[in-house]
Amino acid sequence: MPYDTRAGFPVHWNEFGVGPEPALMLHPALAHSGAWTRLAGGLADRLRVVAPDMPGHGLSGDWDRRSDYHDQMTAIAASFI
């Protein structure tokens, strides 16, 4: 279970699959990266998925409210590309 600072924020993420194509999966509100387990598992031979927990969700750090939530999550997502 990887955990590191991404875009200045403590982020946990899950990785799924061994396929040749990279993919980024962002969970909906009130969920966490584990929500993608079944879908990503079904695509494991085609995709290499990274699924981060959003701030305040799953095992990522609490959102500190110092920045706009959308901007923070966009920066976190971009750090995986």
mmCIF file of the N, C-alpha and C atoms, coordinates in Angstrom:
data_MODEL
# 
_entry.id   MODEL 
# 
loop_
_atom_site.group_PDB 
_atom_site.id 
_atom_site.type_symbol 
_atom_site.label_atom_id 
_atom_site.label_alt_id 
_atom_site.label_comp_id 
_atom_site.label_asym_id 
_atom_site.label_entity_id 
_atom_site.label_seq_id 
_atom_site.pdbx_PDB_ins_code 
_atom_site.Cartn_x 
_atom_site.Cartn_y 
_atom_site.Cartn_z 
_atom_site.occupancy 
_atom_site.B_iso_or_equiv 
_atom_site.pdbx_formal_charge 
_atom_site.auth_seq_id 
_atom_site.auth_comp_id 
_atom_site.auth_asym_id 
_atom_site.auth_atom_id 
_atom_site.pdbx_PDB_model_num 
ATOM 1   N N  . MET A 1 1  ? 0.837   -1.171 0.000   1.00 0.00 ? 1  MET A N  1 
ATOM 2   C CA . MET A 1 1  ? 0.000   0.000  0.000   1.00 0.00 ? 1  MET A CA 1 
ATOM 3   C C  . MET A 1 1  ? 0.888   1.242  0.000   1.00 0.00 ? 1  MET A C  1 
ATOM 4   N N  . PRO A 1 2  ? 1.121   1.807  -1.161  1.00 0.00 ? 2  PRO A N  1 
ATOM 5   C CA . PRO A 1 2  ? 1.990   2.985  -1.250  1.00 0.00 ? 2  PRO A CA 1 
ATOM 6   C C  . PRO A 1 2  ? 1.403   4.205  -0.535  1.00 0.00 ? 2  PRO A C  1 
ATOM 7   N N  . TYR A 1 3  ? 2.298   4.978  0.051   1.00 0.00 ? 3  TYR A N  1 
ATOM 8   C CA . TYR A 1 3  ? 1.926   6.196  0.760   1.00 0.00 ? 3  TYR A CA 1 
ATOM 9   C C  . TYR A 1 3  ? 3.101   7.152  0.639   1.00 0.00 ? 3  TYR A C  1 
ATOM 10  N N  . ASP A 1 4  ? 2.830   8.371  0.190   1.00 0.00 ? 4  ASP A N  1 
ATOM 11  C CA . ASP A 1 4  ? 3.903   9.347  0.002   1.00 0.00 ? 4  ASP A CA 1 
ATOM 12  C C  . ASP A 1 4  ? 3.284   10.738 -0.072  1.00 0.00 ? 4  ASP A C  1 
ATOM 13  N N  . THR A 1 5  ? 4.122   11.747 -0.116  1.00 0.00 ? 5  THR A N  1 
ATOM 14  C CA . THR A 1 5  ? 3.648   13.112 -0.305  1.00 0.00 ? 5  THR A CA 1 
ATOM 15  C C  . THR A 1 5  ? 3.542   13.377 -1.798  1.00 0.00 ? 5  THR A C  1 
ATOM 16  N N  . ARG A 1 6  ? 2.348   13.795 -2.217  1.00 0.00 ? 6  ARG A N  1 
ATOM 17  C CA . ARG A 1 6  ? 2.091   14.122 -3.617  1.00 0.00 ? 6  ARG A CA 1 
ATOM 18  C C  . ARG A 1 6  ? 1.471   15.503 -3.658  1.00 0.00 ? 6  ARG A C  1 
ATOM 19  N N  . ALA A 1 7  ? 2.047   16.393 -4.431  1.00 0.00 ? 7  ALA A N  1 
ATOM 20  C CA . ALA A 1 7  ? 1.560   17.772 -4.542  1.00 0.00 ? 7  ALA A CA 1 
ATOM 21  C C  . ALA A 1 7  ? 1.460   18.410 -3.160  1.00 0.00 ? 7  ALA A C  1 
ATOM 22  N N  . GLY A 1 8  ? 2.423   18.083 -2.293  1.00 0.00 ? 8  GLY A N  1 
ATOM 23  C CA . GLY A 1 8  ? 2.473   18.662 -0.955  1.00 0.00 ? 8  GLY A CA 1 
ATOM 24  C C  . GLY A 1 8  ? 1.473   18.084 0.025   1.00 0.00 ? 8  GLY A C  1 
ATOM 25  N N  . PHE A 1 9  ? 0.870   16.936 -0.310  1.00 0.00 ? 9  PHE A N  1 
ATOM 26  C CA . PHE A 1 9  ? -0.182  16.371 0.533   1.00 0.00 ? 9  PHE A CA 1 
ATOM 27  C C  . PHE A 1 9  ? 0.092   14.891 0.776   1.00 0.00 ? 9  PHE A C  1 
ATOM 28  N N  . PRO A 1 10 ? -0.164  14.387 1.998   1.00 0.00 ? 10 PRO A N  1 
ATOM 29  C CA . PRO A 1 10 ? 0.047   12.955 2.270   1.00 0.00 ? 10 PRO A CA 1 
ATOM 30  C C  . PRO A 1 10 ? -1.029  12.105 1.589   1.00 0.00 ? 10 PRO A C  1 
ATOM 31  N N  . VAL A 1 11 ? -0.601  11.257 0.650   1.00 0.00 ? 11 VAL A N  1 
ATOM 32  C CA . VAL A 1 11 ? -1.540  10.501 -0.179  1.00 0.00 ? 11 VAL A CA 1 
ATOM 33  C C  . VAL A 1 11 ? -1.252  9.002  -0.111  1.00 0.00 ? 11 VAL A C  1 
ATOM 34  N N  . HIS A 1 12 ? -2.318  8.243  0.047   1.00 0.00 ? 12 HIS A N  1 
ATOM 35  C CA . HIS A 1 12 ? -2.270  6.783  -0.087  1.00 0.00 ? 12 HIS A CA 1 
ATOM 36  C C  . HIS A 1 12 ? -2.893  6.433  -1.438  1.00 0.00 ? 12 HIS A C  1 
ATOM 37  N N  . TRP A 1 13 ? -2.403  5.373  -2.061  1.00 0.00 ? 13 TRP A N  1 
ATOM 38  C CA . TRP A 1 13 ? -3.017  4.927  -3.298  1.00 0.00 ? 13 TRP A CA 1 
ATOM 39  C C  . TRP A 1 13 ? -2.896  3.415  -3.423  1.00 0.00 ? 13 TRP A C  1 
ATOM 40  N N  . ASN A 1 14 ? -3.731  2.855  -4.281  1.00 0.00 ? 14 ASN A N  1 
ATOM 41  C CA . ASN A 1 14 ? -3.672  1.441  -4.625  1.00 0.00 ? 14 ASN A CA 1 
ATOM 42  C C  . ASN A 1 14 ? -3.220  1.316  -6.064  1.00 0.00 ? 14 ASN A C  1 
ATOM 43  N N  . GLU A 1 15 ? -2.557  0.221  -6.339  1.00 0.00 ? 15 GLU A N  1 
ATOM 44  C CA . GLU A 1 15 ? -2.133  -0.085 -7.703  1.00 0.00 ? 15 GLU A CA 1 
ATOM 45  C C  . GLU A 1 15 ? -2.741  -1.433 -8.077  1.00 0.00 ? 15 GLU A C  1 
ATOM 46  N N  . PHE A 1 16 ? -3.270  -1.516 -9.290  1.00 0.00 ? 16 PHE A N  1 
ATOM 47  C CA . PHE A 1 16 ? -3.913  -2.726 -9.772  1.00 0.00 ? 16 PHE A CA 1 
ATOM 48  C C  . PHE A 1 16 ? -3.416  -3.053 -11.174 1.00 0.00 ? 16 PHE A C  1 
ATOM 49  N N  . GLY A 1 17 ? -3.360  -4.314 -11.505 1.00 0.00 ? 17 GLY A N  1 
ATOM 50  C CA . GLY A 1 17 ? -3.119  -4.753 -12.869 1.00 0.00 ? 17 GLY A CA 1 
ATOM 51  C C  . GLY A 1 17 ? -1.674  -4.741 -13.315 1.00 0.00 ? 17 GLY A C  1 
ATOM 52  N N  . VAL A 1 18 ? -1.456  -5.433 -14.418 1.00 0.00 ? 18 VAL A N  1 
ATOM 53  C CA . VAL A 1 18 ? -0.125  -5.561 -15.013 1.00 0.00 ? 18 VAL A CA 1 
ATOM 54  C C  . VAL A 1 18 ? -0.155  -5.297 -16.512 1.00 0.00 ? 18 VAL A C  1 
ATOM 55  N N  . GLY A 1 19 ? -1.254  -4.777 -16.995 1.00 0.00 ? 19 GLY A N  1 
ATOM 56  C CA . GLY A 1 19 ? -1.410  -4.537 -18.431 1.00 0.00 ? 19 GLY A CA 1 
ATOM 57  C C  . GLY A 1 19 ? -0.469  -3.481 -18.971 1.00 0.00 ? 19 GLY A C  1 
ATOM 58  N N  . PRO A 1 20 ? -0.424  -3.353 -20.284 1.00 0.00 ? 20 PRO A N  1 
ATOM 59  C CA . PRO A 1 20 ? 0.505   -2.425 -20.924 1.00 0.00 ? 20 PRO A CA 1 
ATOM 60  C C  . PRO A 1 20 ? 0.062   -0.959 -20.878 1.00 0.00 ? 20 PRO A C  1 
ATOM 61  N N  . GLU A 1 21 ? -1.228  -0.709 -20.655 1.00 0.00 ? 21 GLU A N  1 
ATOM 62  C CA . GLU A 1 21 ? -1.729  0.668  -20.691 1.00 0.00 ? 21 GLU A CA 1 
ATOM 63  C C  . GLU A 1 21 ? -1.877  1.244  -19.288 1.00 0.00 ? 21 GLU A C  1 
ATOM 64  N N  . PRO A 1 22 ? -1.355  2.458  -19.057 1.00 0.00 ? 22 PRO A N  1 
ATOM 65  C CA . PRO A 1 22 ? -1.542  3.100  -17.750 1.00 0.00 ? 22 PRO A CA 1 
ATOM 66  C C  . PRO A 1 22 ? -2.945  3.700  -17.633 1.00 0.00 ? 22 PRO A C  1 
ATOM 67  N N  . ALA A 1 23 ? -3.475  3.735  -16.416 1.00 0.00 ? 23 ALA A N  1 
ATOM 68  C CA . ALA A 1 23 ? -4.788  4.340  -16.164 1.00 0.00 ? 23 ALA A CA 1 
ATOM 69  C C  . ALA A 1 23 ? -4.791  4.962  -14.774 1.00 0.00 ? 23 ALA A C  1 
ATOM 70  N N  . LEU A 1 24 ? -5.530  6.033  -14.637 1.00 0.00 ? 24 LEU A N  1 
ATOM 71  C CA . LEU A 1 24 ? -5.716  6.704  -13.352 1.00 0.00 ? 24 LEU A CA 1 
ATOM 72  C C  . LEU A 1 24 ? -7.204  6.654  -13.032 1.00 0.00 ? 24 LEU A C  1 
ATOM 73  N N  . MET A 1 25 ? -7.560  6.122  -11.868 1.00 0.00 ? 25 MET A N  1 
ATOM 74  C CA . MET A 1 25 ? -8.963  6.026  -11.466 1.00 0.00 ? 25 MET A CA 1 
ATOM 75  C C  . MET A 1 25 ? -9.166  6.861  -10.207 1.00 0.00 ? 25 MET A C  1 
ATOM 76  N N  . LEU A 1 26 ? -10.104 7.795  -10.281 1.00 0.00 ? 26 LEU A N  1 
ATOM 77  C CA . LEU A 1 26 ? -10.425 8.668  -9.151  1.00 0.00 ? 26 LEU A CA 1 
ATOM 78  C C  . LEU A 1 26 ? -11.793 8.275  -8.612  1.00 0.00 ? 26 LEU A C  1 
ATOM 79  N N  . HIS A 1 27 ? -11.845 7.972  -7.333  1.00 0.00 ? 27 HIS A N  1 
ATOM 80  C CA . HIS A 1 27 ? -13.104 7.520  -6.735  1.00 0.00 ? 27 HIS A CA 1 
ATOM 81  C C  . HIS A 1 27 ? -14.082 8.671  -6.542  1.00 0.00 ? 27 HIS A C  1 
ATOM 82  N N  . PRO A 1 28 ? -15.371 8.363  -6.451  1.00 0.00 ? 28 PRO A N  1 
ATOM 83  C CA . PRO A 1 28 ? -16.380 9.399  -6.174  1.00 0.00 ? 28 PRO A CA 1 
ATOM 84  C C  . PRO A 1 28 ? -16.317 9.802  -4.698  1.00 0.00 ? 28 PRO A C  1 
ATOM 85  N N  . ALA A 1 29 ? -16.998 10.873 -4.369  1.00 0.00 ? 29 ALA A N  1 
ATOM 86  C CA . ALA A 1 29 ? -17.059 11.323 -2.972  1.00 0.00 ? 29 ALA A CA 1 
ATOM 87  C C  . ALA A 1 29 ? -17.629 10.202 -2.104  1.00 0.00 ? 29 ALA A C  1 
ATOM 88  N N  . LEU A 1 30 ? -17.274 10.214 -0.844  1.00 0.00 ? 30 LEU A N  1 
ATOM 89  C CA . LEU A 1 30 ? -17.717 9.223  0.142   1.00 0.00 ? 30 LEU A CA 1 
ATOM 90  C C  . LEU A 1 30 ? -17.227 7.816  -0.179  1.00 0.00 ? 30 LEU A C  1 
ATOM 91  N N  . ALA A 1 31 ? -16.116 7.696  -0.868  1.00 0.00 ? 31 ALA A N  1 
ATOM 92  C CA . ALA A 1 31 ? -15.538 6.393  -1.190  1.00 0.00 ? 31 ALA A CA 1 
ATOM 93  C C  . ALA A 1 31 ? -14.032 6.449  -0.917  1.00 0.00 ? 31 ALA A C  1 
ATOM 94  N N  . HIS A 1 32 ? -13.309 5.489  -1.439  1.00 0.00 ? 32 HIS A N  1 
ATOM 95  C CA . HIS A 1 32 ? -11.851 5.447  -1.329  1.00 0.00 ? 32 HIS A CA 1 
ATOM 96  C C  . HIS A 1 32 ? -11.316 4.645  -2.513  1.00 0.00 ? 32 HIS A C  1 
ATOM 97  N N  . SER A 1 33 ? -10.019 4.571  -2.648  1.00 0.00 ? 33 SER A N  1 
ATOM 98  C CA . SER A 1 33 ? -9.422  3.921  -3.817  1.00 0.00 ? 33 SER A CA 1 
ATOM 99  C C  . SER A 1 33 ? -9.798  2.448  -3.940  1.00 0.00 ? 33 SER A C  1 
ATOM 100 N N  . GLY A 1 34 ? -10.107 1.800  -2.839  1.00 0.00 ? 34 GLY A N  1 
ATOM 101 C CA . GLY A 1 34 ? -10.500 0.394  -2.876  1.00 0.00 ? 34 GLY A CA 1 
ATOM 102 C C  . GLY A 1 34 ? -11.799 0.154  -3.626  1.00 0.00 ? 34 GLY A C  1 
ATOM 103 N N  . ALA A 1 35 ? -12.557 1.219  -3.873  1.00 0.00 ? 35 ALA A N  1 
ATOM 104 C CA . ALA A 1 35 ? -13.805 1.078  -4.620  1.00 0.00 ? 35 ALA A CA 1 
ATOM 105 C C  . ALA A 1 35 ? -13.555 0.553  -6.034  1.00 0.00 ? 35 ALA A C  1 
ATOM 106 N N  . TRP A 1 36 ? -12.337 0.673  -6.514  1.00 0.00 ? 36 TRP A N  1 
ATOM 107 C CA . TRP A 1 36 ? -12.013 0.240  -7.872  1.00 0.00 ? 36 TRP A CA 1 
ATOM 108 C C  . TRP A 1 36 ? -11.525 -1.205 -7.944  1.00 0.00 ? 36 TRP A C  1 
ATOM 109 N N  . THR A 1 37 ? -11.463 -1.918 -6.836  1.00 0.00 ? 37 THR A N  1 
ATOM 110 C CA . THR A 1 37 ? -10.864 -3.254 -6.799  1.00 0.00 ? 37 THR A CA 1 
ATOM 111 C C  . THR A 1 37 ? -11.455 -4.211 -7.834  1.00 0.00 ? 37 THR A C  1 
ATOM 112 N N  . ARG A 1 38 ? -12.755 -4.342 -7.879  1.00 0.00 ? 38 ARG A N  1 
ATOM 113 C CA . ARG A 1 38 ? -13.366 -5.304 -8.817  1.00 0.00 ? 38 ARG A CA 1 
ATOM 114 C C  . ARG A 1 38 ? -13.205 -4.870 -10.274 1.00 0.00 ? 38 ARG A C  1 
ATOM 115 N N  . LEU A 1 39 ? -13.478 -3.607 -10.551 1.00 0.00 ? 39 LEU A N  1 
ATOM 116 C CA . LEU A 1 39 ? -13.358 -3.132 -11.931 1.00 0.00 ? 39 LEU A CA 1 
ATOM 117 C C  . LEU A 1 39 ? -11.917 -3.241 -12.417 1.00 0.00 ? 39 LEU A C  1 
ATOM 118 N N  . ALA A 1 40 ? -10.989 -2.732 -11.624 1.00 0.00 ? 40 ALA A N  1 
ATOM 119 C CA . ALA A 1 40 ? -9.579  -2.780 -12.014 1.00 0.00 ? 40 ALA A CA 1 
ATOM 120 C C  . ALA A 1 40 ? -9.095  -4.223 -12.119 1.00 0.00 ? 40 ALA A C  1 
ATOM 121 N N  . GLY A 1 41 ? -9.596  -5.095 -11.245 1.00 0.00 ? 41 GLY A N  1 
ATOM 122 C CA . GLY A 1 41 ? -9.226  -6.506 -11.315 1.00 0.00 ? 41 GLY A CA 1 
ATOM 123 C C  . GLY A 1 41 ? -9.670  -7.144 -12.621 1.00 0.00 ? 41 GLY A C  1 
ATOM 124 N N  . GLY A 1 42 ? -10.844 -6.767 -13.085 1.00 0.00 ? 42 GLY A N  1 
ATOM 125 C CA . GLY A 1 42 ? -11.342 -7.289 -14.348 1.00 0.00 ? 42 GLY A CA 1 
ATOM 126 C C  . GLY A 1 42 ? -10.581 -6.781 -15.561 1.00 0.00 ? 42 GLY A C  1 
ATOM 127 N N  . LEU A 1 43 ? -9.858  -5.699 -15.386 1.00 0.00 ? 43 LEU A N  1 
ATOM 128 C CA . LEU A 1 43 ? -9.076  -5.103 -16.480 1.00 0.00 ? 43 LEU A CA 1 
ATOM 129 C C  . LEU A 1 43 ? -7.575  -5.300 -16.284 1.00 0.00 ? 43 LEU A C  1 
ATOM 130 N N  . ALA A 1 44 ? -7.207  -6.136 -15.338 1.00 0.00 ? 44 ALA A N  1 
ATOM 131 C CA . ALA A 1 44 ? -5.807  -6.277 -14.926 1.00 0.00 ? 44 ALA A CA 1 
ATOM 132 C C  . ALA A 1 44 ? -4.860  -6.669 -16.048 1.00 0.00 ? 44 ALA A C  1 
ATOM 133 N N  . ASP A 1 45 ? -5.350  -7.418 -17.015 1.00 0.00 ? 45 ASP A N  1 
ATOM 134 C CA . ASP A 1 45 ? -4.480  -7.831 -18.112 1.00 0.00 ? 45 ASP A CA 1 
ATOM 135 C C  . ASP A 1 45 ? -4.321  -6.741 -19.174 1.00 0.00 ? 45 ASP A C  1 
ATOM 136 N N  . ARG A 1 46 ? -5.168  -5.720 -19.098 1.00 0.00 ? 46 ARG A N  1 
ATOM 137 C CA . ARG A 1 46 ? -5.123  -4.632 -20.085 1.00 0.00 ? 46 ARG A CA 1 
ATOM 138 C C  . ARG A 1 46 ? -4.583  -3.326 -19.528 1.00 0.00 ? 46 ARG A C  1 
ATOM 139 N N  . LEU A 1 47 ? -4.786  -3.099 -18.207 1.00 0.00 ? 47 LEU A N  1 
ATOM 140 C CA . LEU A 1 47 ? -4.414  -1.817 -17.600 1.00 0.00 ? 47 LEU A CA 1 
ATOM 141 C C  . LEU A 1 47 ? -3.487  -1.975 -16.410 1.00 0.00 ? 47 LEU A C  1 
ATOM 142 N N  . ARG A 1 48 ? -2.704  -0.952 -16.199 1.00 0.00 ? 48 ARG A N  1 
ATOM 143 C CA . ARG A 1 48 ? -1.882  -0.774 -14.999 1.00 0.00 ? 48 ARG A CA 1 
ATOM 144 C C  . ARG A 1 48 ? -2.470  0.450  -14.307 1.00 0.00 ? 48 ARG A C  1 
ATOM 145 N N  . VAL A 1 49 ? -3.270  0.230  -13.285 1.00 0.00 ? 49 VAL A N  1 
ATOM 146 C CA . VAL A 1 49 ? -4.074  1.279  -12.661 1.00 0.00 ? 49 VAL A CA 1 
ATOM 147 C C  . VAL A 1 49 ? -3.420  1.841  -11.406 1.00 0.00 ? 49 VAL A C  1 
ATOM 148 N N  . VAL A 1 50 ? -3.484  3.158  -11.278 1.00 0.00 ? 50 VAL A N  1 
ATOM 149 C CA . VAL A 1 50 ? -3.161  3.853  -10.039 1.00 0.00 ? 50 VAL A CA 1 
ATOM 150 C C  . VAL A 1 50 ? -4.451  4.515  -9.580  1.00 0.00 ? 50 VAL A C  1 
ATOM 151 N N  . ALA A 1 51 ? -4.812  4.302  -8.300  1.00 0.00 ? 51 ALA A N  1 
ATOM 152 C CA . ALA A 1 51 ? -6.051  4.853  -7.753  1.00 0.00 ? 51 ALA A CA 1 
ATOM 153 C C  . ALA A 1 51 ? -5.753  5.508  -6.405  1.00 0.00 ? 51 ALA A C  1 
ATOM 154 N N  . PRO A 1 52 ? -5.586  6.834  -6.379  1.00 0.00 ? 52 PRO A N  1 
ATOM 155 C CA . PRO A 1 52 ? -5.292  7.510  -5.112  1.00 0.00 ? 52 PRO A CA 1 
ATOM 156 C C  . PRO A 1 52 ? -6.551  7.751  -4.281  1.00 0.00 ? 52 PRO A C  1 
ATOM 157 N N  . ASP A 1 53 ? -6.366  7.784  -2.965  1.00 0.00 ? 53 ASP A N  1 
ATOM 158 C CA . ASP A 1 53 ? -7.426  8.231  -2.064  1.00 0.00 ? 53 ASP A CA 1 
ATOM 159 C C  . ASP A 1 53 ? -7.430  9.750  -2.064  1.00 0.00 ? 53 ASP A C  1 
ATOM 160 N N  . MET A 1 54 ? -8.585  10.358 -2.200  1.00 0.00 ? 54 MET A N  1 
ATOM 161 C CA . MET A 1 54 ? -8.694  11.810 -2.149  1.00 0.00 ? 54 MET A CA 1 
ATOM 162 C C  . MET A 1 54 ? -8.411  12.308 -0.732  1.00 0.00 ? 54 MET A C  1 
ATOM 163 N N  . PRO A 1 55 ? -8.051  13.580 -0.580  1.00 0.00 ? 55 PRO A N  1 
ATOM 164 C CA . PRO A 1 55 ? -7.849  14.130 0.757   1.00 0.00 ? 55 PRO A CA 1 
ATOM 165 C C  . PRO A 1 55 ? -9.078  13.898 1.644   1.00 0.00 ? 55 PRO A C  1 
ATOM 166 N N  . GLY A 1 56 ? -8.821  13.414 2.857   1.00 0.00 ? 56 GLY A N  1 
ATOM 167 C CA . GLY A 1 56 ? -9.905  13.160 3.795   1.00 0.00 ? 56 GLY A CA 1 
ATOM 168 C C  . GLY A 1 56 ? -10.632 11.852 3.549   1.00 0.00 ? 56 GLY A C  1 
ATOM 169 N N  . HIS A 1 57 ? -10.133 11.022 2.651   1.00 0.00 ? 57 HIS A N  1 
ATOM 170 C CA . HIS A 1 57 ? -10.759 9.744  2.322   1.00 0.00 ? 57 HIS A CA 1 
ATOM 171 C C  . HIS A 1 57 ? -9.742  8.621  2.450   1.00 0.00 ? 57 HIS A C  1 
ATOM 172 N N  . GLY A 1 58 ? -10.238 7.417  2.717   1.00 0.00 ? 58 GLY A N  1 
ATOM 173 C CA . GLY A 1 58 ? -9.360  6.259  2.796   1.00 0.00 ? 58 GLY A CA 1 
ATOM 174 C C  . GLY A 1 58 ? -8.223  6.485  3.773   1.00 0.00 ? 58 GLY A C  1 
ATOM 175 N N  . LEU A 1 59 ? -7.001  6.223  3.325   1.00 0.00 ? 59 LEU A N  1 
ATOM 176 C CA . LEU A 1 59 ? -5.826  6.359  4.178   1.00 0.00 ? 59 LEU A CA 1 
ATOM 177 C C  . LEU A 1 59 ? -5.004  7.615  3.890   1.00 0.00 ? 59 LEU A C  1 
ATOM 178 N N  . SER A 1 60 ? -5.501  8.486  3.024   1.00 0.00 ? 60 SER A N  1 
ATOM 179 C CA . SER A 1 60 ? -4.822  9.762  2.780   1.00 0.00 ? 60 SER A CA 1 
ATOM 180 C C  . SER A 1 60 ? -5.032  10.693 3.973   1.00 0.00 ? 60 SER A C  1 
ATOM 181 N N  . GLY A 1 61 ? -4.216  11.724 4.059   1.00 0.00 ? 61 GLY A N  1 
ATOM 182 C CA . GLY A 1 61 ? -4.339  12.684 5.147   1.00 0.00 ? 61 GLY A CA 1 
ATOM 183 C C  . GLY A 1 61 ? -5.643  13.463 5.087   1.00 0.00 ? 61 GLY A C  1 
ATOM 184 N N  . ASP A 1 62 ? -6.017  14.042 6.211   1.00 0.00 ? 62 ASP A N  1 
ATOM 185 C CA . ASP A 1 62 ? -7.205  14.891 6.254   1.00 0.00 ? 62 ASP A CA 1 
ATOM 186 C C  . ASP A 1 62 ? -6.990  16.130 5.400   1.00 0.00 ? 62 ASP A C  1 
ATOM 187 N N  . TRP A 1 63 ? -8.051  16.574 4.748   1.00 0.00 ? 63 TRP A N  1 
ATOM 188 C CA . TRP A 1 63 ? -7.970  17.803 3.969   1.00 0.00 ? 63 TRP A CA 1 
ATOM 189 C C  . TRP A 1 63 ? -7.773  18.957 4.934   1.00 0.00 ? 63 TRP A C  1 
ATOM 190 N N  . ASP A 1 64 ? -6.759  19.779 4.684   1.00 0.00 ? 64 ASP A N  1 
ATOM 191 C CA . ASP A 1 64 ? -6.404  20.862 5.609   1.00 0.00 ? 64 ASP A CA 1 
ATOM 192 C C  . ASP A 1 64 ? -7.140  22.174 5.326   1.00 0.00 ? 64 ASP A C  1 
ATOM 193 N N  . ARG A 1 65 ? -7.933  22.209 4.280   1.00 0.00 ? 65 ARG A N  1 
ATOM 194 C CA . ARG A 1 65 ? -8.736  23.381 3.900   1.00 0.00 ? 65 ARG A CA 1 
ATOM 195 C C  . ARG A 1 65 ? -7.902  24.623 3.570   1.00 0.00 ? 65 ARG A C  1 
ATOM 196 N N  . ARG A 1 66 ? -6.603  24.444 3.341   1.00 0.00 ? 66 ARG A N  1 
ATOM 197 C CA . ARG A 1 66 ? -5.753  25.587 2.992   1.00 0.00 ? 66 ARG A CA 1 
ATOM 198 C C  . ARG A 1 66 ? -5.832  25.911 1.508   1.00 0.00 ? 66 ARG A C  1 
ATOM 199 N N  . SER A 1 67 ? -6.345  24.991 0.728   1.00 0.00 ? 67 SER A N  1 
ATOM 200 C CA . SER A 1 67 ? -6.477  25.234 -0.707  1.00 0.00 ? 67 SER A CA 1 
ATOM 201 C C  . SER A 1 67 ? -7.833  24.736 -1.167  1.00 0.00 ? 67 SER A C  1 
ATOM 202 N N  . ASP A 1 68 ? -8.186  25.103 -2.384  1.00 0.00 ? 68 ASP A N  1 
ATOM 203 C CA . ASP A 1 68 ? -9.420  24.626 -2.976  1.00 0.00 ? 68 ASP A CA 1 
ATOM 204 C C  . ASP A 1 68 ? -9.325  23.106 -3.161  1.00 0.00 ? 68 ASP A C  1 
ATOM 205 N N  . TYR A 1 69 ? -10.360 22.383 -2.762  1.00 0.00 ? 69 TYR A N  1 
ATOM 206 C CA . TYR A 1 69 ? -10.340 20.920 -2.814  1.00 0.00 ? 69 TYR A CA 1 
ATOM 207 C C  . TYR A 1 69 ? -10.114 20.419 -4.247  1.00 0.00 ? 69 TYR A C  1 
ATOM 208 N N  . HIS A 1 70 ? -10.827 20.981 -5.181  1.00 0.00 ? 70 HIS A N  1 
ATOM 209 C CA . HIS A 1 70 ? -10.678 20.575 -6.585  1.00 0.00 ? 70 HIS A CA 1 
ATOM 210 C C  . HIS A 1 70 ? -9.248  20.794 -7.066  1.00 0.00 ? 70 HIS A C  1 
ATOM 211 N N  . ASP A 1 71 ? -8.676  21.952 -6.764  1.00 0.00 ? 71 ASP A N  1 
ATOM 212 C CA . ASP A 1 71 ? -7.306  22.243 -7.180  1.00 0.00 ? 71 ASP A CA 1 
ATOM 213 C C  . ASP A 1 71 ? -6.320  21.271 -6.550  1.00 0.00 ? 71 ASP A C  1 
ATOM 214 N N  . GLN A 1 72 ? -6.515  20.959 -5.265  1.00 0.00 ? 72 GLN A N  1 
ATOM 215 C CA . GLN A 1 72 ? -5.649  20.022 -4.562  1.00 0.00 ? 72 GLN A CA 1 
ATOM 216 C C  . GLN A 1 72 ? -5.717  18.645 -5.207  1.00 0.00 ? 72 GLN A C  1 
ATOM 217 N N  . MET A 1 73 ? -6.916  18.162 -5.462  1.00 0.00 ? 73 MET A N  1 
ATOM 218 C CA . MET A 1 73 ? -7.066  16.829 -6.060  1.00 0.00 ? 73 MET A CA 1 
ATOM 219 C C  . MET A 1 73 ? -6.543  16.794 -7.479  1.00 0.00 ? 73 MET A C  1 
ATOM 220 N N  . THR A 1 74 ? -6.714  17.863 -8.230  1.00 0.00 ? 74 THR A N  1 
ATOM 221 C CA . THR A 1 74 ? -6.178  17.933 -9.588  1.00 0.00 ? 74 THR A CA 1 
ATOM 222 C C  . THR A 1 74 ? -4.659  17.850 -9.557  1.00 0.00 ? 74 THR A C  1 
ATOM 223 N N  . ALA A 1 75 ? -4.028  18.529 -8.622  1.00 0.00 ? 75 ALA A N  1 
ATOM 224 C CA . ALA A 1 75 ? -2.571  18.491 -8.488  1.00 0.00 ? 75 ALA A CA 1 
ATOM 225 C C  . ALA A 1 75 ? -2.103  17.088 -8.071  1.00 0.00 ? 75 ALA A C  1 
ATOM 226 N N  . ILE A 1 76 ? -2.833  16.469 -7.176  1.00 0.00 ? 76 ILE A N  1 
ATOM 227 C CA . ILE A 1 76 ? -2.484  15.103 -6.769  1.00 0.00 ? 76 ILE A CA 1 
ATOM 228 C C  . ILE A 1 76 ? -2.595  14.163 -7.962  1.00 0.00 ? 76 ILE A C  1 
ATOM 229 N N  . ALA A 1 77 ? -3.697  14.227 -8.689  1.00 0.00 ? 77 ALA A N  1 
ATOM 230 C CA . ALA A 1 77 ? -3.886  13.372 -9.858  1.00 0.00 ? 77 ALA A CA 1 
ATOM 231 C C  . ALA A 1 77 ? -2.768  13.590 -10.885 1.00 0.00 ? 77 ALA A C  1 
ATOM 232 N N  . ALA A 1 78 ? -2.429  14.844 -11.123 1.00 0.00 ? 78 ALA A N  1 
ATOM 233 C CA . ALA A 1 78 ? -1.366  15.160 -12.095 1.00 0.00 ? 78 ALA A CA 1 
ATOM 234 C C  . ALA A 1 78 ? -0.018  14.595 -11.667 1.00 0.00 ? 78 ALA A C  1 
ATOM 235 N N  . SER A 1 79 ? 0.198   14.427 -10.372 1.00 0.00 ? 79 SER A N  1 
ATOM 236 C CA . SER A 1 79 ? 1.483   13.898 -9.900  1.00 0.00 ? 79 SER A CA 1 
ATOM 237 C C  . SER A 1 79 ? 1.674   12.430 -10.258 1.00 0.00 ? 79 SER A C  1 
ATOM 238 N N  . PHE A 1 80 ? 0.623   11.749 -10.652 1.00 0.00 ? 80 PHE A N  1 
ATOM 239 C CA . PHE A 1 80 ? 0.723   10.344 -11.042 1.00 0.00 ? 80 PHE A CA 1 
ATOM 240 C C  . PHE A 1 80 ? 0.897   10.167 -12.546 1.00 0.00 ? 80 PHE A C  1 
ATOM 241 N N  . ILE A 1 81 ? 0.825   11.252 -13.300 1.00 0.00 ? 81 ILE A N  1 
ATOM 242 C CA . ILE A 1 81 ? 0.930   11.147 -14.760 1.00 0.00 ? 81 ILE A CA 1 
ATOM 243 C C  . ILE A 1 81 ? 2.379   11.275 -15.183 1.00 0.00 ? 81 ILE A C  1 
# 
